[in-house]
Amino acid sequence: MNDLEAGPLSEAAVLTQALVRIDSSDPGACEGEVESFVRDWLAAQLEEAKQRAVSGEARLQLGRVLLEELEALPGRRCLRLRIPDHEEGAGGICLLAHMDTVVAGEGWPAETGAFSGVVRDGQLYGRGSCDMKGGLACAMLAFASALGRVAEGDGLPSRSLSLVCTVDEEDFMRGIEAAISAGWVGATDWVQDIEPTGGSIRMAHKGRTWFELDVSGVTAHASTPWKGADAIAGMAEAICRIRRRVGELAEHPALGRSTVTFGQVEGGYRPYVVPDSCHATVDMRLVPPAGSELARRIVRESMAEAEEAVSGTSGSWRVTGDRPPLEGHPLSPFLARLQRAYREATGHEAEMDVFTGYTDGAVVAGLCHNDNCLSYGPGELEMAHKPNEHVALADLERVQGVLVALLRSAWEE
């Protein structure tokens, strides 16, 4: 069944379609066009709210709403819409949504292309549909509803409300780092990223430490390898030792086992020459109580042992990205607030789960030592970054309802 046969789409589905049809792949087109779309859409909602304001006081309050940009990287701008609270208190509710996606990739069927936004059998297809343009659409609509409350004379909320749309999340997460540095989000805020969570609320995260490894050797003819030093053999020794050490780490009761992946290995240039260099990248994801210092020790000791195992080689390494592992916080007041909003919107209790990836919200938690950071959004995490990525229409409507209830709670404190 296609989207025409299924009848009219919800406002969340229509907005998700529009966002999916804008290429914001990273690397690639990046976020410029989608940021302009989101900015213009939010500006229109704010202007409409001012036009509908029931009183001069409501118009004055809407005049205090901020819509601002922040250049996090050259030509790449984060965006924030902020509704202040009536007393300018310290902490607010902050929804985080990144605007970039991974590259489109290969393997998309012709009928559900990467930027089609097509709907079939209750699923909306396209790159970023679940990670996380569907979540961004739900957050945009929730903030439009919040602006409507101010316009209708309900006053400003008791707790400020911010929608922060970031760049570079799918790479080094420099957008959220810039937002933190600018004071857009911090230690006292209640922070929710709208990543795909399969209907669950997620808090705990594996850490994520990235390394680049280099092994140098000595060239020689392949028929006399003892006259050289095989850099690839040295790298292989290091890789095996890193894998063994990570595999021996204790399992976490919720997050499971620590993992390590070697995403790229490059070395040598012809089969008949002993290679004199090898380069590898490492993605190490450790679970508590292991952390960044242990990750460094594992690599340092493994590289030293590799040098001893393959005489004549020398190794070096550097950290290219470092995010600490995070435990869940079941007594978080923000968790209790989101669970209440979930009950109000759905009539059910939200399930709790862990997040095996790393999110903008986790960056806030780690850098700001903020225990009130969590993830909840439409779609299944297992569909992210894959060909034929999709999000269920029912998920979009459910999450929109939960976010509307969450923001509404800021008037009910």
N, C-alpha and C positions, 0 to 999 in steps of 0.2 A: 504494500500500500504506500503510495507516495503522499507528499504533503497536501496536494490538492484534494485527493480522495479522503483524507483524514479530517477535513474541515478546517475552520480557522485556527491558527496557532495562537498560543498565549503570548502576552507581551514579552515575557522572558525569552520565549523561543524566537520571536521576531528579532529582538535585540541581539540575541546570541548569533543568529544567522548573519546579521549585518556585520558583527565583529569578526566572525569566522571568514567572511568574504574579503577581509582586508588582510593582506599578507604582512605579518609582523615577525617573520622567522628570524632567529638569532643563532648563528650569523646569517646575514642576508638583508632583507628589507628593514629589519628592526622596527622600532615602535612609532616612528614619526607620524605615519598616517593614522594609525589607530589612536594615538594620543590626541591628535587633532579632532578626531571623531568624538572621543569621549569628552574632551573639553567642551566642544560645541554643544553636545547633547546636554551636559550638565548645566552649561550656561543658559541654555534654552529653558530647562526645568526651573532654574532659579528665577529667570525673568518671568516665566509664567506664574510662578508662585507670588511674585511681587504684584503682578497684575490682578491676581485673585485675592490678594490680602483683604481681610474683612475690616481692617482699621488702619489708621496711620501708625499706631504702635506696632502692629504686625509688620508693616512695610519697613519701619525703622529696624526691627529685629532682623528681618531678612537682609537689610543693608549691611549687617555685621557678618553675614556669611562670607567666608573667604573661598575664592577659587584661584589657585596659584600654581605656578610651574617652578620646577627646579631642574637646572641642567646638571644631571649627574655625570654625564660623559659628553664629549663634544657632539652636539646635535641631537642628544638623546635626553629627553625631559621627563622627569616624574611629574605627577599631577596630584594636587590635593584639593578636596572640597571639605571645608570645616564649618560645622554649625556650632557656635560657642555655647557654653552653658550660661545660665543667667547670673552666676556669681564668679565666673572665670576660675573655677577650681583647678586643682593640680592635674588630676587624671581624667581621661576620657575613654570612650569606646572607639577603637580604631579598627577599621576593616582594611585589610591589605589585599590587593589584587595586582598581579604582574601582567603587563601588556604584551610581552614577547612570548613567542612559542619556539619550540625546537624546529629545525628545518622540516620541510614537507616530507622529504624522503621518497623512496620508491615503494611500489606495491599497492597503490591505490586503485581500486576498480574504477572503470570509466564512469559508472553511474553514481559513484560517491567520491568525487574528486576532492583533493586536499582543501580547496577553497570554495567548495560547492555550497556548503550549508544545507544540503538536501536532507529532507526528512523522510524516513521509511520505517514503517512498523514501530512507530513511537520513539525512534532514535534520530537525533540530529547529528549529521556527519560533518567532519572537517577538522583540519589541523587546529588544535587549540579548543575544540568544542568542549572538552572536559578539563583541559589543562592550559589556561583556565578562563577562557572567554565566557563560558557559561556562568562561572562564578562571578566574573566581572559584571556581566549583565544583571545578575540577581542583586548584586550590591548597588549598582547604579539605580535600579528600580526601588530598592529599599530606601535609598537616600532621597529619591524623588518623593516618596511617601512621607519621609520625615520633613522635607521642605513644605509639603502640604499641610502638615500639622501646625507649623509656625504660621502659615498663611491663614489658616482657619481660626487663629486666635488662641491657640493653646500655649503661647509663649515659647521661650527658649527652654531646652531640656535642662534637667538638673545635672547632667553629665555631658560634656562636649562630645560631639560625634564627628569622626573624620573618616573619609574614604581616601586612602593613599594608593595611587596607581604607580607601580614601579617599572623600571627598565632593568635589563640585564639579569633577570632572575635565572634564566636558563643557562647562564655562563658563570660569572664570578660573583653575582649578587651585589654589584656595586651600586645599584639603584637604592636598595634598602639601606645600605651603609651611608649613602649620601643623605637619605631622609632622616636617619638617626642623627647624623652630624648637624643637620639643619634644625633639629628640634621638632621635627614633625611627629615623631613617635619616640617614646622613651620608657624609663623604668616604671613610671606610675600608671601607665595606660593599660587598659584591658584590650588585648590585641588578638584579632582573629584573621588568619589568612583564609581565603576562600578556595583552597586547593580541593581537588576531588578526594572525597573521603568515604564514598560508598555508603552514605547515610550515618556513619559513625562520627563521633567527636574524637579527635586524636590529639595527644599531647606529647608523649615521650618520643624522642628521636635518637637514632644512631648518630654518632659523630661522623664527620666527613673530612678526612685529611688527604690532600692531594700532594703527590711528590713527582718530581722528575729525577730520574736516575741516569747517570752517565758512567760508562766503563771504557777506559782507554787501554789499548793493547799495542802490539807490534806486528806489522805486516810481515808475511813470509809466504813462500810458495806452499801451496797446499800439500805438496808431496814431502815437504820437510817442515811440518808444523812445529816441531820442537825448537826451530830457529826463530819463531815468533811468539806472540802471546795473544790468544784468542779472546777478544773482547766479548763476543757473543756468548762464549762458554762461561766467561766470568759473570755476565748478566744472568745467564740461566741459573748459575749457582745462587746468585742473590735472590732471584725470583723464588726459587724452591725454598730457600730459607725463610723468606718473608711469609710465604704461604703456610709453611709449617708452624711458625710462631703464632700467626694469627689464628690458625686452626686449633691451637692448644689453649686459647683463652677461654675463660669461663663463660658459660651461656647465661644470658639475662632472662629472668622469668617471663618478661613480656616481649622484649625486643628480639629474643632469640640469640643467634650466634653472631659474632663479629665476622666481617667478610672483607676480602680484598680482591680487586680486579686490576689486571694489567691491560689498560685500554689500547696502548700502542707500543710496539717494539720495532725499532729500526736499527739496522746495522749491516756492515759489509757492503760489497759492491759487485763481486764476481765469485762464483763457486770455487774457483781454483786459487783464491787468495785468502790467507788467514786474516780475518777482519781486525782492524785496529781501533774500531769504535763501535759502541752500541748505546742506544738511547731508549729509555722506556718511561712510560707514564703510569702512575699508580693511583688508584682510588681505594683508600682504606676506610672502612666504616666500622668503628669500634663501639661496643655497647658498654654502658657503665658497669663496673667502676673504671674500666680502661678509658683512656683519654688521649689528648694530644701528646703529652710527654712520653707515654708508652709507645705511641705510634712512631715517634722520632727514634726512640731507643731500638725498636724492632728493625727499622731501616738501617740505622747506624751499625748495629752489631752484624746484621746480615751482609752488608756491603764489606765490612772488615773481614768476615769469614770467606767471602767470595774472593777477595784479593789473595788470601792465603791458599785457597783451593786451586786457583789458576795463576801460577807463577808468572810474574811480569806484567800483570794487569793492575790498574789502579782505578778506584771508583770515587765518585762524588755524587752528592744529592742535594736537592733543595726542596723546600716546602712551597707549593704554589697556591695552596688554599687550605684554610684550617677552621673547622667549625666543631665546637665541643659537643659531646653527647649530652642529651637532656633527659632527665627523669620526668615522669608525670607528677602532677600536683593535685591529688584528689580533693583537697580542701580549698582549692582556688575559688574565691568568690565569683570570679568571672565564669568559671565552669558552671557553678550553680545557676548563674543568671542565664547562660545559654541553654542549659538543660530545661529551665523553666520556659524559656521561649519556645523550645522544641515541643514541649508538652502542649503549650497553648495552641501552637500552629498545627500539630499533627494528631493530638490526642494520645500519643504514645511516649514511652520513655526512650531517650537516645542511648544507643550503645556506645561504649568506650573502646578505643583501639589505639595502637601505636602507629607512628609514621616512619616507614622504612627509608624514605627519602629525606631531603632537607628543604626547608621552606623559608620564605622571608620572615615569617613569624618566629621560626626557630632562631634566625639571626638576631632578632630583637631580644629573644629570651637569653641567648648566649652573651651578646655584647652588653646588654643593659641589666643583666641579672634580674630579669623580670619573670616571675613565676605565674603570671596571668596571661600566658600566650598559648593559643590553641589553633587547631585547624578544623574547618568544617565547610564543605562545599559540595556542589553537584558532580556526579560522575564517579566512575570507578578508577582508582589509581592505576589498576592494571592496564587500562586502555590508553594511558598517557604515553606519548612519544611513539606510538605504534601506527602503522598504516591502518586506514579505516577507523581512526579514532572517532568516538561518538559519545554522546551524552543522552540520557533518557529525558524525554519531555516531562515526565512525571517528576523527575529529580529537580528540574529547573523550577517547577511550580512549588514543590515542597520547600526548597531552599529559599526561594523568594519569600514565602510565607514566614519561615523561621526568622529571616533577617529583618523583615518588617516588624515582627513581634519583638525581636531583640532591641531594635532602635526605639520602638515605642516605649520599652521599659524605662528609658532614660527620662521620660516624663512622669513616671509613676513611683519614683524613689521617695 
